[in-house]
Amino acid sequence: MIKMSEVASKVPQLRFPEFSGDWEEKSVGDVLTIGSGRDYKHLNDGDIPVYGTGGYMTSVDNFLYDGESVCIGRKGTIDKPVLINGKFWTVDTLFYTHSFVGLLPKFLFPIFKRINWKKYNEASGVPSLSKSTIEKIKLNLPLKVEQQKIAAFLTAVDNKIEQLSKKQALLGEYKKGLMQQIFSQIIRFKKDDGSEFPDWEEKKLGDVVELKHGYQFRSNDFTKSGLAIIKISNVIGASLSLDDLSFIDKERYSEFESFEIHNGDILMSLTGNIGRVVEVESLPFKAIQNYRVGKFVPVNSKLEKSFLKYLLITDMVFGRFGQLSNQSAQANFGKQDMGKIKVKFPSLPEQTKIANFLSSIDNKIEQVGKQLDESKQFKKALLQQMFV
């Protein structure tokens, strides 16, 4: 008979110093029971959530299980485990786990998230898992006290990520609210000496900026590398990334010089969901625009470019782009359409103050975003090193 110490086991790369000894390999079926979801339509409305592979579905007056459980899809989405706590009901496409033996659900959850569930798919059509397949999967487990320590630590990391996510969302809502008040002139800025800026003047957008169109490329213009061609994905007010680029042969660049893009340029999508606006930041190489992208060029020096970016993404302007796109061929959207949009403009010094103020909020949102990304990367590294 094999002794416990002789059971094949492994040790994680990163471990709390008070723990030692091997982690024991066990099958899923040895440490928990897999429960099947059921139909809920015979139940009455209530306050107990019903879950499927797509998440929350409805609420009923009865439950299948009460407690912590890690759920995994039986059919359909089989690679998105979720941790649920409290009373709940699952439909027949979602398995739930219970009757744990020497195993904490909060410790099991990150393990389940690391498993390549698609590898265990048993169907050629809609992805499917079976209880018997899941029960045979091998897990490496420490004693329960070490599980508790790891789970508590990861929960603290998750809490930080959640707090940063909420902070980022709140800053975004704060900025949106301020922009509404600024551009409706509920909030006004003052000169450095405390005096008032002049009243805002109503102008046609087309008299202030020109929307220049890019080149309509042919299929043989494209290559896997070379000069970048800008395209715009469904992002508002964000920087361009490599996902927003395609390429043409550098040797043909001379034909497209008038469509060159520089950092600080403000672009707008002219196809699909028209009006998607981006400001070009930190392009790693020279780029040009195609005919599906318009570039805003100030008509005179009385327009602050950064102010224009914020103006273009306000509801009063962005919404008009969408309306006018239905009346105009998207690739021909230009001066005539721009002339139909009337906007009130402040003086150039007030534009600068507004742009600097909103940029400072953007910087805060960006800083929180970086902290959020760093926290997520930190957690990813932990999961790679704290588990076997």
N, C-alpha and C positions, 0 to 999 in steps of 0.2 A: 504494500500500500504506500502510495506516494505521500510524503510529509508535506505540510504547508510550505516549509522553507525550500522544498525542492521543486515547487511549482514554477514554471517558466515565468519570468517577470522582467520589468524594466524600471528605470529611474529617470525622472524628468531632468532636463538641463538646469532648470531654475527651481529652487526649493527653499522653503523657510528653514532657517538653521536648526530649529528645535526638532526637526523630523529627520529620520534616517530609516534605512531598511528598504526593501524592494516593494514595488507596487505589484499587486497580484492580478494576473490575467483571468478574467471571467467572461462568460457569455452573457449577453443581455438577458436571456431567459432565466439565468441563475439569480439575478438580482432585482427583477421586477416582473410585473404582469402587464401584458398589453390588453387594453380594453377596446372594444369596438363601439363606434358611434351608432346611433339609432335615429329613426325617423322621429320628428318632434311634432308632427302636424296634429296629433291627437291631444296635445297639451293646450292649456289655456295661456293667455297672455300673462306675463309676470315680470319679475325683475332678475331672473336668472339667465345669463347670456348663453346663446347657442352659437357654436363655432363650427366652421367648415374650413377647407383648405385655403379659402380666400379671406379668412378672418371672421369677425363678428357678423352674424346674420340677423338675429332677432332675440327677443327675450321671452321666456316661458315661466311656468309656475312649478316646475319640477327640475331635478338635477340627476345626472348620472354619477357624478363624483363631487366630493367636497374635500378640497385640500390642494397641495401643490402637485402639479403634473406637467410632464413634458409631452406635448402632442406632436405627432408626425403624420403626414398625409398618407392615406392608404391608396388613393387614386387621384390623379391629376397632378397637383403640386406636391411632390413627394420630398422636396429638398429644402423645405422652409419650416424647421421645427419651431415651436413656440412654447414658452413657459407660462402656465396659467395657474393662478392661485385662488381658492375659494370655490363656491358652488358653480358648476357649469354643466352644459350638455354639449355633446358633439354629434354631428351627423355621421352617416356611415362612410363618408370619404375621409374621415379624420380619426386616427387611432389616438387613444390617451393611455398614459402609464400610471400604474398604482401598485400598491403592496410592495414597496421597496424593501430590499434586504441589505442592510449595511450600505445604503446608497442614498445620498441627498439629491433631490430633483434639481436643486440649483447648481450642483456639481455636474450632474448629468447633462444639463442643458448645453453648456459650451462644448461638451464632448460630441453631442448629437449635431451641433452646428458645424463641427469639423469633419464629420463623416461625408464621404462622397456618395450620397444616397442614390444618385442616378446609376451608379455602378451596380446597384442591387435591383434595378428595374426589371420586372418580370413580364412586361407586355411590349408588343411591337407597335401598338397604337398609343392609347392614352397611358402615360406612365403609371405603374402600379407596384405596390409592395404587399407582402403577405406577412402575417404574424410569424410564421415559421422561419422566414428569411431573416427578419429583424432579430429574432431570438437567438440566432446562431452567430450574430456579429460579436466579435471579441472586444472587450474593454479592459484597459489597465487601470486598476483602482487602488488608492491608498486607504488607510484606515479612516473611519468616519470623522475623527477629530481633525485630520489633515484636510479632508474634503471641506469641512466647515470653515477652516482658515482660508483656504483658497477661494471658496465661494464668497465669503465676506469681503475679501480683498477685491475680487472682480466686481462685486456689487458696488463697492465704493467707487471704482473706476467708471462703472456704468452710470452712477449718480452724477459724477462730474461731467460725463459726456451729455447726459440729459440736461443738466443745468446750463452748459454752454450752448446746446441746441436751442433751449428756451430763450437764453439771452440774445442769441443771434436773431431769432424770430421776433422778439420784442423790439430790438433795435430797428429791424426792418419795418415793423408796424409804426414805430415812433417816427422814422424818417418819412414814411408814406403820409402820415398825418401832418407832419410839418410842411411837407411839399404842398399838400392841399391848401394849407393856410397861407403859405407864402405866395403861391401863384394866384390865389383868390384875393390877395392883399389884406387878409385879416392880420397877418404878421408883416410889419414893415421894418426895414433896417434904417439906421441913421448914419449920417456922416460922422467922421472921427471927432468933429467938434460938437456933435450932438444935434446939429441942425437937420432939417428934413431934406430928403431927396426929392427931386421933381416928381410930379404925377406920372404914372405909367401911360404910355401912348399905344393906342390900338393900331396895329399894322397887319397887312397881309403877310403870311409866312413867306410867300414867294417873293416878296419885295425885300426880305431880309436875308434869306438864304437860297441858294440854288441847289437843286438835287441833280447831280451829275451821274449818268449811267455808265456802266462798264461795257466791256467788249463782249460780243457774242462769239464765243469760241467754237471752233469746229472739233470734231472728234479726234482728228489727227494732231491737234495742238497739245493734247495731254500726254504726260509721261509720269513715271513713278517718282521722279525727283526733278529738281530744277527750281524755277521761279514759282513762288506760291501764288495761287489764285484764291481770293477770299470768297467764301460762301458763309451764310449765317444760319446757325441752328436756332432752335426755339428758345433763345435766351434773351432776356431784356436787361440792358445795363450791365452786362458782364464782359470780361475780357475775352478776346478770341483765343482759341487753343488750336492744337494740331488737328483736332476733329473738324475744325471749320475751314480746312485748307485742302485744295487739290493742287496739281502742279502742271506747268508747261515747260517746254524746252527753253533753256536760257538763251539759246542762239537767236530766238525769234523775239527777244525782249524789246528790241528797238521799235517794233510795230505797236507796242502797247504802253509807251512811256507816259502818255497823258492819263493813264489809269493807275498810276503808281499810288500805293497806300503808305502812309507814314504813321508813326505813333502819335496819338492825339486826334487822329481823324475820326469822325463820327459817321457810321454807316447805318443803312436801313435795308431790311429785306424787302424785295419787291415781288416776291412770289410766296405761295403758301399763305401763311399768316402774315400778311403785309404789316409793316410797321415795327417789326422786331428791330430794336436799336442796340448797337454796341459801340463802345469807344475802344479804339485800337490801343493796346498797351503792350509794350515790350515784345514786339514781333522779333523773332530770332533771325529773320532774313527779309530781304525785299519782297514785296508782294504787290499784286494788282487785283483789281476787282473785275468780276464778270458782269454781264448785263442784268443779272438777277439781283444785283446789289447796287444801291444808290449811295453816293457820298455827298454829305451836306457841306457846301462851301459858302462861307459868309460873303454876302454881296459887298459889304463895306466893313470898316474897322470898328463900327459901333456895336459889335456883337462879341461877347465873351464865349469862346468855344465850349468851355465847361458848363456855362449857364445853359447853352443850347442843348447839351446832352440831357440835363435835368428837365428842361422844358418839354423836350420831345417825348419823354416817357410819362408825362402827366396825363391824367384821364382826358383833360380838355383837348389835348392834341392827339395822343395815341389813338383814342377812340375814333377821331375823325379820319385817321389814316385807313382804318378798317372799313368805315362807311364809304369812303371815296373809292376804295379798291374795287368795290362791287360795280362802280359806274365807269371805271376806266380800265383799259388793258394794263395789267400789272407792270409789264416791262416798259410801258409808255407813261407810267405815273410820273409826273414832273411838274413843271412850272404852272401849267393851267390848273392842276389839282391843288397845288400848294397855294395858289392865289385864292382858293375858296376857304382856306383856313385863316381866320382872323384871331390874332393873339395880342394881348397887351404886353408891352415890353418896358422894363424900367431903364433908367439911364445906365450907361456903361459902368460907372463906379458902383452902383447898387447891384448890377449883374455880378460883378466881381465878388462883392460881399456875400451874395447869396450862394454863388458857386463855391467859395472857400468854406462857407458854413456847412453846406451839404457834403462837400468833400471830406470834411473832418468827421462827419458821421459815417461816411463810407469807410474811412480809415479804421474807425472803431469796429465796424462790422467785419472788415477784413481781418483785423487783429483777432477778434473772437473766432472767426472762421479758421484762422491758422492754429489757434489753440485747440479748436475742435478737431481739426485734422491730426494734430500732433497727439491728442488724447486717443483718437481712434487707432493711430499707428502704434502707440504705446500698448494699447490693449491687444492689438493683433500680434505684436511681438511676445507679449505675455502668454497668449494662448498657444503660441508655437513652442514656448520653452517650459511652461508650467504643466503641460500634459504630455503623456506618452502616446 
